[in-house]
Amino acid sequence: MLEYNLIQRLIAEFIGTTILVATVVGSGIMATNLTADVSLQLLANTFSTGAILFVLISVFEPISGAHFNPTVSIVFVLQRMLPTRHVLPYIFFQISGGVAGTMIAHLMFGMDIIELSTKVRTGSALWFSEFIATFGLVMVILLGLRHSKSTLPALVASYITAAYWFTASTSFANPAVTIARSLTNSFSSISPNNIFAFILAQTSGAFIAMLVIIILLKNNRSKIDFEV
């Protein structure tokens, strides 16, 4: 039986990832309904995602750590910042929450509950973009936590807002979100055929970021207790 504390964390991860994906998908649908200008569509999608990340991390970080991202959870386990027994439940609830977020967005806009994406996102430039996006995200999280947890919502929200624009892939940087976005055929979508390469690039970026942090902070570890 799952201990009550873990159940609280999993509920927080599920709700947080659900709201995150509902925002990403829903704001993309709204943007395309309001304008045909792709730059404005991306701008609306960007600001909505950045804003909701700030809110979600602020309110859920004290409960679950506000990962909402399997690569973050895996890195936390490897860094002994999350118990190993929690990682698989975390990932399951993150992915489930992401799928629920897509379904909720579709229901709010009167669409079919699931629509497999036909949007092709592939090629070395996009894969490298996802590597860089996730590398930077994990770096920001680990270094941000080292200094002060209170800065984390602004740091992550600001980074993702910027990464939407400086990466060719628009910074998915999250396997759970990537899977969820394959289930919508809207502005933010990605073909199911393309998600494996994205997830591989994201995982690689997160792992390399963790190694870089280990090198940077060797003999200079923070006194902050990272356990959530």
N, C-alpha and C positions, 0 to 999 in steps of 0.2 A: 504494500500500500504506500502511495506517495505521502510523504510528510506534508503537513499543512503549509509550512513555509514554502515548499517547492510549488505546491498548487497555486499559492498566491503569485509566485513569480511567473508561472506558466500562463496564468490568466492575464497578467500584465503584458507579457510578451505577445500573446494572441491579440488582445485588444489593440495594443500599440501598433502591431504590424498591420492589422486590419484597417485601422484609421489611416495609417501611412499610405497603403496601397489604394484605398478608396480615394484619397486626396490626389495621388499621382494620376490615377486613371480618370477620376471624375473631373479634375481640373482640365485634363487634356480634352475630354469630351466637350466640356463647357466652352473651352477656348475655340474649338473647331466649329461649334454652333454659332459663335459670336463673330468670328472673323475668318477670312480666307488667307490672311497674312500669316505665313508660317513663322516668321520672326516674333510676331505678337503671340502666337499660340505657344511657342517655346517660352517666351517671357512669362506668360501667365502660369504655365506649368511649373516653371522654375520658382517663382515667388511663392506659389501655393505650397510647394514641397518644402522649401526652406522654412517657411513660417510654421508649418505643422511639425516639422522636426524639432524646432525650438520648443514648442509646446509639449510634445510627447516625451522628449527627453527630460524636460523639467519636471513633469508630473510622475513619470514612471521610473526614473533612475533610482530613486530611493527604494523602490520595491524589487525590481528585477535587474537593475543595471541598464535598462533601456537599450538592449542590443538591437532587437528587431532585424537581425542579420546573422545568418549562420556562420559566416567567416569571422565575425567579431566574437561570437560565442566560442568558436574553436580556438582562436588566439587567446581568449581569456583562460581557457582550460590549460593550454600549453604554458601560459604565464602563471599558472596556479592562482588565478584570480576568480575562477569559477570551479566548483567541484566537478570532477570528471563525470560522475553519475548524472549530472544535470544536463550535459551537452546534447544528448540525443532527444530528450523531452523538449529542450529549448528549440532545437532545430525543427522538430515536428510541429510544434505550436506556432513557430514563426512562419513556416510554409503554409500551414492551415490557415493562419490569420491572413496571409497574403492572398490566398485563393478567395477567402471570404470577402476581403476588401474589393477585389475585382467584381465579384457577384453583387455586392451592395451598390457599387458605382453603376453597374448596368441596370439594376432595378430602379435606382433613383432617376435614371434618364430614359426609362421605358424600353430598354434594349433586352435582347435575349440574355438569359442569366450567364451563359458561357458562349463566347464567340472566339474560336481559334484564330490566332493572328495569321495574316498573310504577308506581314511586313518583313522583308528580308533585311537583316542586320548581320552582315558577315564580312570577313576580310581582315587582313593583318592589322590595318589601321584601327579598326574598331576593337579588335582583341587587345591590342597594345593600349588603347584608351582605357579599357576596363581594368587592365593590369595597373595602370597609373592611377586611375580613379580610386581603386580599392587600396592600393599602396598608400596613397595620401590620406585616405579616410582612417585607416588603422594607425598611421603615424600620428594624426591629429588626436585621435582618441587616447592612445597610450601616453603621449606627451602631455596632453591636456589633463589627464587624470593625475599625472605626476605632480603638476603644479596646484591644481584646485578643481575639485569636482564641480564647483559652482559655475565655472566657465564653460563646461562641456556643452550645454545646449547651444550656446552662441557659436562656439567653435565649430561644431559639427554642422549646424544649420548654415553657417557662413561658407564653410568649405564646400558643401554639396551645392549651394547656390552658385558658387563660382565654377565648380566642376561641370555643372550642366552646360557651361559655355566654353570652357577651355578644353574639353574632351570631345572627340569626334562622335563618341557613342552617347553623349549626354549623360554620362555617369550613372549607370545602373548601380554598380558597386555593391550588389547585394543579391545572392542567389535566390532568396525567398521572393524578393521583388521581381527578379528576372522570370522566375517560374510563373508568378501571378500575372505578369504582363504578357505572357504568351497566351493567356486565356481571354484576351480582349483584342478585337480587331479595330482599335481606335488609335488616336494620335500617339499614345505612349507604348504601343505594342511591339512585340518581337515574335517572329515566327518560332514555333516550337522546335523546328529543325536547327535553329541557331543558338538555342540556350545552352547547350553543353559547352561549346567553346567559350561563351561568355563566363559561365561558372568556373571553368578551368582557369581562365585568365584572372578572375576575381580571387579565387583561392590562392593562386600563385602570388598575386600582388600582396595579399594579406600576410602570407607566410614570409615573404622577403621583407616586408615592413617590420615584422616582429624580429627578424634577425638583425636588421639595422638598428632597431631600438636596443636590443641586447648589447650590441657593440657600443652604441652611444652612451648607454647608462651603466656600462660595466664599472664596478667600483664606485658608482655614484647613484645607487638605488634610492628612490624616494622613501621617506618614512611613512607615507600614506598607506593605510590599510586598504588594499584593493578589493577585499572580499565583499561580495554583495549578499 
